Amino acid sequence: LIVMGTSTGGTLTAALAQDKAAIKNIAGFIFISPNFAINNRAATLLTWPFARHWVPLIIGDWQQTVPRNDLHARYWTTDYPTIALMPMAALVKAVDDLDFAEVDVPALFYYSPKDQVVVAEKIAEFAKKWGGPHKTVMVDLRASDDIYAHIIAGDIVSPAQTQIAVDEILAWIRAL
């Protein structure tokens, strides 16, 4: 069994890795652009007391992103309530406080060092603290790929990277 998480799915994957009973049959973890730190200086405010009440007053009740193309508009959640950020930020903070030195399951960290959504340096730090064998792949994106260097594979935003990612991930899995 391989568990793969992207962005905050990577954060959830890391949290799962702490449960020894849950991971006993897992052969490997794959982290794609994992969210171990939000790439915004104000992100820590999201975990402050009563943030769900006062943060929306500062940044608005809703967060909206401009779809990058028709498929992005169709398949992505581009509008969401600001209060949805609070549980995500709390999870990121909680995972940051955990120790992964005892996790012995192999892991693949696949990300762009130019990620503008999450802090790429934090991914590198996290990988170094991983207790099991691990491999890090830093993706070299093209101009046609995700402008935020976060969605680094998939036909909707970074189609030129999809086969490259598939090949890299499958090679890693086969080597387990």
C-alpha positions as CSV (number, residue, x, y, z in Angstrom):
1,L,0.0,0.0,0.0
2,I,1.3,3.4,-1.0
3,V,-0.1,6.6,0.5
4,M,0.2,9.7,-1.6
5,G,-0.8,13.2,-0.5
6,T,-0.6,16.6,-2.3
7,S,-0.4,20.0,-0.6
8,T,-2.4,19.7,2.7
9,G,-3.1,16.1,1.8
10,G,0.7,15.8,2.4
11,T,0.2,17.3,5.8
12,L,-2.5,14.7,6.6
13,T,-0.3,12.0,5.3
14,A,2.4,13.1,7.7
15,A,-0.1,13.0,10.6
16,L,-1.1,9.5,9.6
17,A,2.6,8.4,9.7
18,Q,2.5,9.0,13.4
19,D,0.0,6.2,13.9
20,K,2.1,3.0,14.1
21,A,-1.0,0.7,13.9
22,A,-2.4,2.5,10.9
23,I,0.8,2.4,8.9
24,K,1.9,-1.2,9.6
25,N,1.0,-2.3,6.1
26,I,2.1,0.8,4.3
27,A,5.1,0.3,2.0
28,G,5.7,4.0,1.3
29,F,4.6,7.6,1.5
30,I,4.7,10.0,-1.4
31,F,4.5,13.7,-0.6
32,I,3.9,16.0,-3.6
33,S,4.2,19.7,-2.8
34,P,3.4,18.9,0.9
35,N,2.1,21.8,3.0
36,F,4.5,21.9,6.0
37,A,4.4,25.7,6.1
38,I,2.2,28.2,4.4
39,N,4.1,30.6,2.1
40,N,2.7,33.8,3.6
41,R,4.2,35.8,6.4
42,A,0.7,36.4,7.9
43,A,-0.1,32.6,8.0
44,T,0.7,32.3,11.8
45,L,-2.3,34.6,12.5
46,L,-4.6,31.8,11.4
47,T,-3.8,29.9,14.5
48,W,-4.1,32.8,17.0
49,P,-6.9,32.8,19.5
50,F,-10.3,33.6,18.1
51,A,-8.8,33.9,14.6
52,R,-12.0,32.6,13.0
53,H,-13.8,35.7,14.3
54,W,-11.3,38.5,13.5
55,V,-9.3,37.2,10.5
56,P,-12.4,37.4,8.1
57,L,-12.8,41.0,9.2
58,I,-9.3,41.7,7.9
59,I,-9.1,39.6,4.7
60,G,-12.8,39.1,4.0
61,D,-15.3,36.4,4.5
62,W,-14.4,34.5,1.3
63,Q,-11.1,33.7,-0.4
64,Q,-11.2,33.6,-4.2
65,T,-8.6,32.6,-6.8
66,V,-8.8,33.2,-10.5
67,P,-9.1,30.0,-12.4
68,R,-6.1,29.4,-14.7
69,N,-8.2,27.7,-17.4
70,D,-11.6,26.2,-18.1
71,L,-10.7,22.9,-16.5
72,H,-9.3,24.5,-13.4
73,A,-12.6,26.4,-13.1
74,R,-14.6,23.3,-13.5
75,Y,-12.7,20.9,-11.2
76,W,-11.1,23.1,-8.5
77,T,-12.6,24.9,-5.5
78,T,-11.6,28.4,-6.3
79,D,-13.9,30.2,-3.8
80,Y,-14.1,29.1,-0.2
81,P,-14.9,30.7,3.2
82,T,-12.0,32.3,5.0
83,I,-12.7,30.2,8.1
84,A,-11.8,27.1,6.1
85,L,-8.1,28.3,6.5
86,M,-8.1,27.9,10.3
87,P,-8.3,24.0,10.5
88,M,-5.7,23.8,7.7
89,A,-3.3,26.1,9.5
90,A,-3.9,24.3,12.8
91,L,-3.1,21.0,11.2
92,V,0.1,22.4,9.7
93,K,1.2,23.7,13.1
94,A,0.4,20.4,14.8
95,V,2.4,18.4,12.3
96,D,5.3,20.8,12.6
97,D,5.4,20.0,16.3
98,L,5.7,16.2,15.8
99,D,8.8,14.1,15.7
100,F,9.2,11.9,12.6
101,A,12.6,10.3,13.6
102,E,10.9,7.0,14.6
103,V,8.9,6.7,11.3
104,D,10.7,3.9,9.4
105,V,8.5,3.8,6.3
106,P,10.2,5.0,3.1
107,A,9.1,8.3,1.7
108,L,9.4,10.3,-1.5
109,F,9.3,14.1,-1.4
110,Y,8.5,15.5,-4.8
111,Y,8.2,19.3,-5.0
112,S,9.4,22.5,-6.7
113,P,12.0,24.6,-4.8
114,K,10.1,27.6,-6.4
115,D,6.8,26.8,-4.8
116,Q,4.9,30.0,-3.9
117,V,2.0,28.3,-2.0
118,V,4.0,26.4,0.6
119,V,7.5,27.0,1.9
120,A,9.9,24.7,-0.1
121,E,12.6,25.0,2.5
122,K,10.3,23.6,5.1
123,I,9.8,20.5,2.9
124,A,13.6,20.0,2.7
125,E,13.8,20.4,6.5
126,F,11.0,17.9,7.0
127,A,12.6,15.3,4.7
128,K,15.9,15.5,6.7
129,K,14.0,14.7,9.9
130,W,12.2,11.7,8.3
131,G,13.3,8.5,10.2
132,G,13.0,6.1,7.3
133,P,14.7,5.9,4.0
134,H,13.7,8.8,1.8
135,K,14.3,10.4,-1.6
136,T,13.8,14.0,-2.5
137,V,13.1,15.1,-6.1
138,M,13.0,18.8,-6.8
139,V,11.1,19.4,-10.0
140,D,12.3,21.7,-12.7
141,L,9.2,23.4,-14.1
142,R,8.7,24.9,-17.5
143,A,7.0,28.2,-18.4
144,S,3.8,26.4,-19.4
145,D,3.5,24.8,-15.9
146,D,1.8,26.1,-12.8
147,I,2.7,29.8,-12.3
148,Y,2.8,29.2,-8.6
149,A,5.0,26.1,-8.9
150,H,2.7,24.2,-6.5
151,I,0.5,22.0,-8.7
152,I,3.4,20.3,-10.3
153,A,1.7,17.5,-12.2
154,G,-1.6,16.9,-13.8
155,D,-3.2,17.7,-17.1
156,I,-5.2,20.7,-15.8
157,V,-2.4,22.9,-14.6
158,S,1.0,21.3,-15.4
159,P,0.4,18.9,-18.2
160,A,4.1,18.9,-19.4
161,Q,5.0,17.5,-16.0
162,T,2.5,14.7,-15.7
163,Q,4.4,11.9,-17.4
164,I,7.7,13.0,-15.8
165,A,6.0,12.7,-12.4
166,V,4.4,9.3,-13.2
167,D,7.8,7.9,-14.3
168,E,9.6,9.2,-11.3
169,I,7.0,8.0,-8.8
170,L,6.7,4.6,-10.4
171,A,10.5,4.2,-10.5
172,W,10.6,5.0,-6.8
173,I,7.8,2.5,-6.0
174,R,9.5,-0.3,-8.0
175,A,12.7,0.3,-6.0
176,L,11.0,-0.3,-2.7
